Structure formats: structure tokens, C-alpha cells
Amino acid sequence: VQYKDAQGQPQVLPVDGGSRTVTVPGLSASRRYKFNLYGVWGRKRLGPISTDAVTAPATEEPPSQPQLGELTASHVSPDSVQLEWSVPAGAFDSFTVQYKDAQGQPQVLPVDGGSRTVTVPGLSASRRYKFNLYGAWGRKRLGPISTDAVTAPVEEELPSQPQLGELAVSHVSPDSVQLEWSVPEGAFDSFTVQYKDAQGQPQVLPVDGGSRTVTVPGLSASRRYKFNLYGVWGRKRLGPISTDAVTATEEPPSQPQLGELTVSHVSPDSVQLEWSVPEGAFDSFTVQYKDAQGQPQVLPVDGGSRTVTVPGLSASRRYKFNLYGVWGRKRLGPISTDAVTAPATEEPPLQPHLGELGVSHVSSDSVQLEWSVPEGAFDSFTVQYKDAQGQPQVLPVDGGSRTVTVPGLSASRRYKFNLYGVWGRKRLGPISTDAFTAPAPATEEPPLQPQLGELTASHVSSDSVQLEWSVPEGAFDSFTVQYKDAQGQPQVLPVDGGSRTVTVPGLSASRRYKFNLYGVYGREQLGPISTDAVTAPATEEPPSQPQLGELTASHVSPDSVQLEWSVPEGAFDSFTVQYKDAQGQPQVLPVDGGSRTVTVPGLSASRRYKFNLYGVWGRKRLGPISTDAVTATEEPPSQPQLGELTVSHVGPDSVQLEWSVPEGAFDSFTVQYKDAQGQPQVLPVDGGSRTVTVPGLSASRRYKFNLYGVWGRKRLGPISTDAVTGE
């Protein structure tokens, strides 16, 4: 599940393949979110399917805004500064420390909201730094408070320069080579092995200074490689010493075979399949069948499994199941079997009924709705209506509610509200009502609507046009310029409300463009005013295409890597560094075109990263050049411990759990249990919580709950407890 949080940052919530529901925690009240759900099938990501939701308004009185006190430097060393600060009133959610490193690159250090001190690492000796601290409170960023500090000088006598001995190959396989080397004198801080891969791309493998051997992985079989080893000593790179090696020939594994597919267990809504693999091993399997509506369904299974349960079937129905084995890029099979699901044994509950929908309270910007359910119970409700711009809106309501307030409406306007009841997979209704919002309070005289004047082209070049306009009356919140590019695609350029001129870049020479300017005033878009302009012919000879040189990792810490690169010819407009974080999510770091070094922050310790650097030149993206780096080892904190798990509250459809952590701190928790259909469910919980409510349970049913603590890459536990839901 992917969505953006209240700060606009993308978030990813993983869900196991057997689940059909998940609760997204940690959202902000009264806020619209768009959720995209992707299905992962083997190495493919299918989808997304999407939906919008507006979180309910917060009922608590918002806390008073906190205040930042003073920021001081309490301890200084040659490569770090310890900062301390005070918060005289209130509490912040988190802090960020901002400063520029020795290369002038901006750096950001996040700090949790409970801290009042932080050590800024990786600084240069005898250098003045300015530190700005911001406090994050809800959606606001308060501050900064600032302080200056000069790092201490390096007092140690530099040791004598070390020397590299010989580099040799000690072991060869089809996809790797083991290298060994000697250091006859002195000691290096670290080493780097450089070589070119099968595609001719330069690769860099960092090695710690205490090692004398390393295995270079990911090579191609039966191929000659040249390896260069450099020794890093302080800021110097010594060497290289070199050797050649030819990787061994790879024997292809024999193709695996599928055996028989049988049905081992049948229920009204599921079938358990079993199969054999008499020879070889598959990477994964897929089960394909058609559901009750005739739609094809695919169920992925890992390569080590020999059984799988196909859920969500219809009772008393014949299904044909095909099983395929995936081996490398090949799909073998299928083997097939038929099965008839068992008849339904339970009497389905009576369908609930919607009563009447009425309006119980009206204000200038909201309407309170009330409704009745004369028979049965719904799982949830949805209220649908169109806003002042005619856009459809959906407001979700839980199944136990009989009233809801619809916020964000316009004054003195007629709205039609439709209420639907959700019962299992059915949506019943709607029941409807109309309402007029109250007129806006007459305390303030609304400002006069602004007016747009004339739009002119004041300067024209071969690839840009400068526009100017007037606003004879009033003030706009912002403007937008709309036009079509050389390919006929519509483009939109936003402009702040205080501007009266803007340059439209990226145009084609000797081409006529029509520009429309709109003024945005509150929720209204006024205009457009228009003008035509013809770009000047191209007079200059285009500069020659620049070239990227080599990319290397020049400094490594537990949570950052410093990259360096060269541009042997020409100049780029900008660069982008791309890599995947510890969760496998792609990250992009923009760098200005004049830089030749950048520090990538926020990495995980003792982890291999691959960095790709692209050069942006006009509309072209050149590259990439690549390098690998392993972050330094971080002294791990002591392992936390789980205490006891207890049930603190029980309802007919929910259970509240509580637990203790007698020692240490976890990054997060997960609660695992099986629902009334026996399907495993996973509920994620943040690491600071000690209680959670498990919703959506069935009445008068025994459940077993397992709680795991997630600490780094480890999952500790579980601790367990049983509970029986109320009637």
C-alpha cells in the first residue's frame, strides 16, 4: 500500500499475500489521502488499484503551540559537535538539524521529539559550522534557533605512509574471484577494488583497512577481468596494484520437473492443493484458476512450498486449477486438477435495511446528517456528494455510527447527500436528502474579486519567452500559465500571486506558442487572458555533449557515503544520484551541475549499496556511471526484550491488547492472528506504542494473538495471549 503522509512524503506499508484488509495507522485528522495498492507476483508488481479517503476530524482540543529555547554547542572534537537545546513550553513531534558540510553541501540530521541533545558526526577539523535547529509540530516547522561552532584541530602526529605489496588471485568460480594482497609497511584506513563488469561499466568494491582478502561477486562466467586495488590513507589514495583473472566455466543446472497436482482438503470457500517435484528445484510457482465471476485469478507460491490453500471461493462450485513452475526465465507446465467446493453449511445473516436520512444541524461550512437502521447491522457506511466545484466526494463512516458531520462545504449552497450501507461485499442503498448550507457570517466584508488586465510577451529568445501581465484591481492567491509544447502536450507553469512576470523555459526555436494566464482567487480560477509569441531562430551552435568520467566512493561512515566523480569534457546542468534504501525503495538525490562530490545521508550500517549517477544536459539524461559501497559497521545497541502480553478490554468485534518492554526499544511491532475464516492477519504497530485495538473480529469466538517486536533486521518473540470476544 503506497500513499503520501501529511508532509507529502511517500510511505509504503507491506501486507502479506493472504490478507485482504489492512489498517493504515499514523494519519492526520480531517485530511484526504489517496491509497494505491500493488500486488506482488514473483518479480512483477501489478496494479495499482486506488481509492481516496478522508480521515475523521480530531475530537480532542489541539495542544498549544510549543516554543524553542536556546541552542548551544556543549562539546567539540575534531570531527563532531554536540548540540543542546531547550523547549520552554509544549512538546515537538521531532527536530531537524541543518548545516553545510566541508564541501558546502547542505546536510539534514533528523532527531526524535523527546531528545534535547544530538551529536553531529563526520565534520572536518578546525572548521567553523553554523547549525540551524527546527522543531516539527504537526504540519508546522517552527524555528530555526541557531549557533556557531568551530571544530577542534587534529593534534595527532600523522603516521608514516603505508605501502602496498602484491595482488594475487587465490580462488576462482564462475561468478566470483577471491583476491589476496599484502601490506609490507604501515596501515591503510580502507581499500577499494576497481574493475569493469561484463557490460563495461566501472565498479568499485570498498574493503575495510584490516582485511587482506576479498571476494568480488556478481561476475560473468568464462570472462577475463582486470582488478586494480587502491589503498586509502587519510585523504590520499595510493596505488594501484593490479592482477588479471578469468572466471570459471558455469555448468547449467538441469531443468526441474513437475509431478502430480492433487486436492488434499476442501471447504465451502477454499481448496488446499498439493504437488510434487520429482527432479530439480523451481524458483517459484503460480496457481491459476477462474473465480465465480469467470475472472482469471493468479496465486503466487514460493519455490520451497509443496502445498497452498486457495481462499475466497464460492460454495458448491467446480474449479479447475493449473499449476506452473517458474525456473529462471522459463515457465514450465501446467499440471492440472479439478475440485468442487463443499456446500455452505451456515445460514447467512439477514440482510440489514437502511431507514431514513435526515439533516440535524447546518452551518455555513458543514452539515450534520443522521440516519436509522431499522433491521440488522452494516459493516460501514459511505456518504457521497459533490463539492462546490462539482467534484464527487466520499466520506467513510464506521458501521456503529448513526450520525456524521460533512465538513468543508461552501456557504449558501444546495447539496444532495447519498448514504450507502456496506454489508460484506454488497453496497445497499442509497438513501438521500438535500440540505442548504447557512450563509457565511457577516462579520467580515469579503474582499472584492480581483481582475486580470493584459498579457504581453516582453522578451523572446530561441528557447524561452518572458511574459508580463497586470492586475488593475484586487489581489490573486496565485497564477497559472498554460500552453502546449512542441509535441502538442499541454503544460502548466505555476506562479506565485505577487509576481507580474515569468519566463517560460524549454521552448523550441522558430515556433509559435499561445499562452493562457489564469488567476487563482480562493477556490475560483479567473481568466484566461491570452497572447501569442514566436520564439527566435536558433543562432548559436549547440555545445558539444558532455561526458561522465568515473564514480568512486571517497568516504564511508555507518550512515553515509561520500561520492566523487569526474567530468572529462563539457558541463552538465545538474546531476542525480539514484539508489535503493534499506527497504528496497528507490531514492533520488539531486545535485547541482557545478558539484563533483556529494554525501548520501540516512543509510543503514554494514549494508551494500549501488549508486548510479546521471548527468542532466538540456533535455537529455546521460549515463549512468555506477559504483558500489558498503557502509561502515555500527556498534549495535543491546537487544531489547519483550515482556508480557495481556488483554485489557474485550468487545463483540474487537480486542484491546497491552504489552510491556522491560529493556531496550523496538523499531515497531506486529500483531498476528487468524480471522474467523482461518486466514492469517497482520496488524502493524509503531515502536512507541504499548497498546493496540484489533478490529473486525467475530462475536463469541476465541482468538490467539502473537506479538512480535521488530528490532533492525530481527523479529523477536512472539509473546502470546488468548481472548474470547463478547456476545
N, C-alpha and C positions, 0 to 999 in steps of 0.2 A: 504494500500500500504506500503510495507516494503522495505527499501534499506539502504545502508551504506553511510554516508556522507564522505566528503573529509578527515576527521580524522579517518575513519574506524569505527565510532560509529554507531550502528543500530538506524534507525529513523522509526517512524510509523506515517502515515498520514491517519486519519479516513475519510471515504466517506459515505454519506447516500445511502441507498439501491436502490433509484430510479435513481441515477446517472450512467452514462456510460462513463464519461470523467472526468478527474481531472488534474489540473496543479500542478506539484511538484516544489515549489519555493526554493530559497536559495541554489542552487547548485553552484559548481565551474566550471569555463570555461574550455573547451578543456579536459574534463575528462569523462571516461567511467563509467557508472553506470549500475547496474543490479537491475531491479524492479520486486518484487514479489507481485502479487495481490491475496488476500484471500477473499472469500465470507463467510460472517457470516450468518448462518441459524439456528435460535433458539440458542441452546447451542453448535452447531457444527461450526468448522472453516474448510471450504472446499478449496481445491487448494493446492499449488498456481499455477497460470499461470504466466509466466515470459517473460521478454523482456530486451534487452540491448539497451542503447542509449549513444551517445557521445555528450556532450554539445558543443555548438558552441564556437569558440575562442573569447576571450575578445578583443574588438576593442580599448579599452582605453589604454593609456600608463600606465604601473604599477607604483604605487606610490613608492617613495624612502623608503628604509627600516627604520623603526623607531628605536629610541635608548632609553634604560633605563638609568635613572639617579641614584639617591641615595635612599636607603630605610632606614627609621628611625622609632623608636618607640616613638610616641608622647604622649601617655597616658597609664598608667599601673594601674591595680586594682588587687585584689587577684585572680580573675578568668577570666580576659580578658586583652588583649593588643591591643591598637590602632596603626596601622601601617600607615605611609605616604610615598609616593614616587613621583618622578618627571619623566616626559617624555620630555627631552630637544628637541627632533626632531621627527616629524612624529606622527602617531596615531596607537594604537594597537586595534585589534578586541576584545580581552579580556585578563584577567590576571588570574593566579592561584597562591595561597599562599600554600606552602608546609611546614610541620613541623611534629614533632613527639610528641604524647601526653604523659601523665604521665606514661602510661604503655609501652611506646616505640613503639606504633603502628603509622605508617605513616598516616597523615591526609592531605586532599586536600580541599582547600576553593576556589571556583570559584568566580571571580569578573568581572563585565562588563567593557568594554573597556573605558568608559567615566569616571570611578572613579579614584581618586588619594588617597583614604584613605579607610580602612576597619578595623572593629573591629573583632578580633579573640576571640570567646567566649569559655566557657567550659574548661578553664585552671585550673591548681592546684596552690594553693598559695605557695609563697616562692620557686619557681622553675625556673631554667634557661631554656629558649627555644631558639632555633635557627630557624629563619624564612627565607625561600628562596622564592623570587618572580620571576615568569616567565611571559613574555609577549608573547601572541599568535598573530601572524601576518600572515594571510593566512594559509599556510601549515607549517609555521616555528614556533618553540618555541624558543624565544631569552632569554638569561639570563643564570643563575639567578643573581639577586642582593640580598645581604643577610644582616641580622642584628641579634644581640642577645638581649634578654630582660629577666629580672628576675621579675616575678610577685610579687606583694606586699604581706606581711604577713597578716593573718587574725587577726584582733585586737579585735573582739567582744568576750565577755565572753560567754562561752557556757551555754545555759540554762540547768536546771536540767532535768534528764532523764524522759521522759513521761512513762505512764503505760497504758496497755491495760486492759479493763474491760471484759465484757461478749459478746459472739457472739450468735445471735439467728436468726431464720428463721421467717420472717414476712409475706411472701406471696409465694405461690407455684402454678405453672401452668404446663402443660405437657412438655414445653420446656424451662422453666426458673425457677429460685429460687431467691427471694429477701432476702438479708441478712442485718441485723442491728447489730451495736456494739456500745460500749461506751468507752470513754477515760476519766477515773476519774481524771487524773492528767497530766499536760503538754500538749504538742502539737507535732504531728508527721509531718514529711515532706511529706510522702505519705504512702499508704498501698498497699499490694499485697495479692490477694486471690489465693490460690493454691488448685487444685483438679485434679482428673483424669477423662478423658472423657469416653464415652462408649466403646472405644477401648483400654482403659487402659493407654492412653498417658497422661503424666503430662501437665497441662495447668496453665498459670499464667495470672491473670487479674489485671492490675495496677489500683489504685484508688487514687485520689488526697487527700492531707492531711486534707482538710476541710470537707470531706464527712464522714457521719456516716451510710450510707446505699448504697448498690449497687445491681443491678440486674445481675445475671450470666446467659447469654443467651446460646442458641445452645445446650441444654441438650436433652437427650432422655427420652421419657415418661415412667412412671412406673418403675423408676430405683433409687436405693439408692446411694447417693453421700456423701462423707465426705469433708467438706470445712475447710481449715486452713487459718487464717488471720494473716499476719505479719505486724508490724509497722516499717517503715523506718525512722530513726532519724540520720541525718548526714550520716556517713558511717556504722552505726550499723543497724542490722535487729533484732527487738525484737519480742518475741512470739514463737510459735503461740498460738492463742486461736481457738478452734475448735467447730464444730457442724455438725450433720448429718441431711439429708433431703431426702425424697422420692418424686420424681416428680409425678404430677397428671397423670391420665389415659387420653389418647387422643382419642377423638371421630373422626373417619374418616369422611371427608366430603362426601356428596352424589355425585355420578358420574353425570357430566353435560350431557346435550343432545343437539344434533344439530337439527335445524329446517329445513327450506327450503332454497335453493340457487336459486337466480334469477338474470337475466341480467337487469340492470337499464339504461344503456347507451351504445351505440355502435358507433364507429367511424371507419375510414378506417384502423387505426393502433392500436386501443386499445378497450378494453371491460371493463365496470365497473360492478362489481359483488356486490350483497347484500345478506346477510343471517341473520337468526335469531337463538337465543339460548334460547329456552323456559324455560330451567331449568339449574341452576348451572352456573359455570364460568370456562372458559378454560384458560390455561397459554399462549397459542399462537395458531395460525392457519397456515396451509400451503395450497397453491393453486398449483395443479399440472396439467400440460397440455403438449401437444406436439407442437413444433413450425412448421413453414412451411417446414423445412427440415426433420421433423419426429423425432427430438431430444427431449427427455423429459426435461421439464423445471420446476423449483420449485420456488415459490414466497412466502417468509415468511411474516406473518402478526402478529402484536402484539395481545394479548388476549382481549384487550378492544375494538378493531375495529369490525365493522359490515359491512364494505364496503371496497373495494380495486379496483384500476384500474390496469389492466394487460396491460403493454405497449409493444411496439415493435412487433406488429402482422402484418400480411400481409393482404392486402385489398381483399374483396370478397372471404373469405375463412371460412369454417366451423371449429370450435374448440369445443372440449369437455373439460370442466373444472371440476375437482374433488377437493372438499374442505375437509380437515381433521382438527379435533380439537385435540390439544395436551394437555393432563391433567396428570401432573406428568410424569411417565414413559410410559403412555399409549397413543396410537394414535387412536382416535375414528372416525368413518365414513368409507367411504366418503359420502357426499351428492353431487349430480352432476347436471350439466345443460349444454346445447349446445347453441352456438351462432354463427352467421355468421357476419363477419366484413363487414362494408359498402364498396361500391366500391370507388376506388380512384377518386377524383374529379379534382385534379390538374394535369396539363400536366407536366411530368418530364422534367427538363432541358436537353438540348442536351449534349451528351457525349463529353468531350473535347478530343483533339488529341495532341499527342507528335510529335514534329518536329524532328530536328537533334541534336545530341550531339557531341560537339567538344572540343578540348583542346586549351585553350587560353594562358596558361602560365605554364612553367615547371621549377622546381628547383631540387636540389639533394634530397630533402625530402618531396616535396609536388607537387601536380598537381592541376591547376585551370581548372574546367570544365564549359562550357557554353551550354545552350540548348534553344530551342524555343518551344512555344505552339501556333501553328497557329490558333487554334479554341478552345473556351471555357476556363474554369478555373479549376485548380486542387486544392484540399484541402491541399495537401502537396506532397512532393517527397521523395524518398529514393534512395541513391546511394549505390550499393553493389559491393564489390570487395574482393579479397583475399590478405592478407598481405604476408610479406616475408616468414612466416612460413607456408603458405598455409591455414591459418585460415580465415573463412569468416567474413567480417566486414560490418556493416551497418551504414550509415551516414544519419540522418534525416535532411530534408530541408523544410522550410515553403513554402506554396503554392504561395506566391508572388515573390519568388526568381527565377532568371534565371541563376545564377552563384553560384558556391561553390568551396572552396579550400579544398582538401583532404590532411590532414597533416599526419605526422608520417610515411612516406614511406622510403624505402631503396634506396640508390643511384644506378644508372646504372642498373635499373631493369625494365622489361616489366610488365605493369599492364593492365588488362581489366576491364573497368568500365561499369556497367549496371545501367541505371536510370529508375525508375518506377514512375508513377504518381498515386497518391491515390485520388479517386473521390468517396465520400460516402463510401460504403462498398467494392468497386471494386479497384483492383490494375491493372493498364493498363501499357503495355509495355512488355519488356524493349526496350529502345534504347541504343546502345552500342558504345564504342570507345576504342581504345588501345592507350597507351602512354608509352614512355620510360622516366624514371627519369634521370636528369642530373648526370654526375659523381661527386663524392664528391670533394670539393675544395682541391687543392693540397698544402694547406698552412702547413699542419702538416703531417709528415710521420707516417702512422699508426703503432702502436706497433706490434712487432712480435707475432704471435699466440703462446700461451703457450703450453707446452707439459706435459702430465702426465707420471710419472715414474712407480714405482712398488707399489703394495698394499700388506701389510702383517698384520697378527694378532700378536700383540706384547704381549698381556696379555689376559688370558681366565679364567673366573670364571663360577660358575654354572648358573648365570643369566645375564652375560654380556660378551662382547668381546671388547677389545681395538684394534682399527685399526690404522696403521701408513702408510703414503704414502709420496712420493717425487714428486717434480716439478722441473725437471732438467733445464727447460728454461721458462722464462716469468712469468706472474702472473695471477691468476684467480680471478674473482669477488667473487665467492662462489663455494661450492661443495655440492653435494647431495649424500647420501648413500642410496641405495635401496636394500631391502631384503624381504623375506616372513617370517611371524611369524609362530608360532607353528600350527595355524589354516589354514595356507596357504594363508593368506591375505597379499597383498603387503603393505609394509611400506616404508615411505620416511623420512629420517633424514637430515635436512638442516645443513650445516656447513659453517662458515664464511671463506672468501678467504685467511685469514692469517694463518689458522690452518693447521697443518700437522698430527694431531692425533685427534681421537674422540672415546668415549666409547658408544657402542650401548647397552642400558639397556633393562630390561624387557624380557629377553630371557628365554627359558625353558632348564632345565638341561639335559645333555647327548644327545644333539641333534645337527645334522649337519646343518649349515647355509651357504649359498652362498651370499657374499656381493659384490655389484657392486658400484663403485665410479665414479661419473661423475663430470667434471669440467665445470662451467658456465663462459663463456667469452663473455661479451656483450649479444647479442641475440643468441649465439651459445652454444650448450651443447656438450662437447667433451668427448670421452671415450666410454664405460667404461673400467676401469681396475678392475680386479676381484680377489677374494681369497676365499677359503673355511676355515671354522673353526668349531670344535666340542666343544660345551660347556662342562664344567666339571660336573661330577656327583654331586648330592646334598648330602653334607656331614653333614650339620647342621640340628638339629631338629628344625622344624619351630616354631617360638614363638607362644605362646597361643594368641588367638584372643582377642583384647582389647574390653573394654565395655564403653559405654557412660553412664554418670550419669544423672543429671538434668540440664536443661537450664532455667536461670532466667534473667529478665531484672533488672539490678542493678542501672541504672541511666537513666533518661529520660529528654530530652530537646525538644523545639519546632521542631528542625530539625535533631535530632539524638537520638539513643537508644544505651546504652551500655549493651552488653550481657555477661553473665558469665556462665561457665559450668564446670562440673567435669568429670574426667576420673578415676573411682574407680579401674580399673585394666588394665594393659598393656599400650601401647603407640601407638598413631596414627602417620602416616606420615604427614598428613595435615587435615584440616577441610574446609568445605564450608558452608556458610550461604546463604540460599535461601529465598526470599520473593518477594512480588509484590509491585511495586511502586504505586504512587497516580494515575497513568494512567492505572493500572492493568497489566503492563508489568513485566514479571519475571526478577529478578535481582539476580546475583550470586556474593558473596564476598568471595574470597579465604583467608584462614588463615593458618599460619604455624603450624606444629604439636606440637610445644612447648607452644603455647599460650593457655590460659584459659579464655581470655576476648578479646572482640573486640568492637569497636564503629562503628555502621552503620550510615554513614552520608547521607545528602541530602534528608531527609524525609520531609513530609508536616506536619504542625502543626495540633493538635487536630484530629488526624486520627488513627484508629486502624490498626495495622499491625500484621500479623502472621509470625513468624520466625521459619524456620526449619534448624537444624544444623545436618550435616552429617560428619562422620569420615571416612577418606580415609586410608585404611590399605592394602598396596600392590595393588592388582588389585580389591579389594573389596571396596564397599561403604556401610558403616554400618549406621543404623539409619532410619529415623531421630528422634531426640528429639525436642520438639516444645515448644514455648511459645508465648503468645500474649502480646502486649504492645500498649498503647495509648500515642502518643506524646503530649507534653505539649501545652497549649494554647498560641498562639502568638497574641500580641496586633495588631489587623488588621489596615492597613493604611486606610486613608479616601477614600471613594468610588469615583472613577473617574467619569467624566461626558463627554457625547458626545455632540459635538456642532452641526454644520450644515453639510449636505452632498450636494455637488454640482457636476455638470458635467462640466469638464474643456476642453474636446476635444471629438469630435464625428467623426467616420469614417463609411464606409458602413458595416464593420463587427466587429467593436469594439467601446467601450465607455471608456473614462478615467474619473474616479471618484476622487474627493478630499474631505477631511473632516477635522474637527478641533476637538481638545480635550482641552477645556478651563481649565480643572482641573484634576490633577492626571495622572496616567499612566495605560494603559491596557496591559495585557499579550499578547493578539492577537485580531484580528478582523475576522469576516466572512461576506462576501457579498452574499446575497441570491436573486435569481431572477428565472423566468421561461423562458425556451428557446422557440424557435419557435414552438415546438411541445407541449408546455404547461407543460413540465417536469421540476420539481424544480431542480435548480443547486446551488451548494455551492462552493464559492471560498475563501480559507483560506488566511489571510494576517498577517504578523508578527506585533507585537505590536509597533514597532518603525516607521512603515510606516504611511504616511498621504495621499497617492495616490496609485491607482492601475488601471491597464488596464484590462477590461473584454473582452476576445477574443471570437471568434467563433459565433458572432451574425449574424442575417439575416438583409439584407438591407431594408430600408424604413419600419421599424417596431418599434412600441412603446414598451418599456420595463420599468418595475418598479423595482428599486433596493432598497433593505433593507440592512442596515449595522448595525451589532451587535458588541458590544465590550465585550470581554471575560476578566473577572477580577476574578482570583481564580476559584471558582466553580460557579460564577454567570455569566449570559449572560444579559447584559444591552442593552436597546434600544428596537426597532430599530429607526434609523433615515432614512428617505426615500427621494427618488427623482425619477422623470420620465425622460426618454430620448427617442428620436426618431433617429434611425440610419440613416446615409446618403444613398443616392441612388447609 
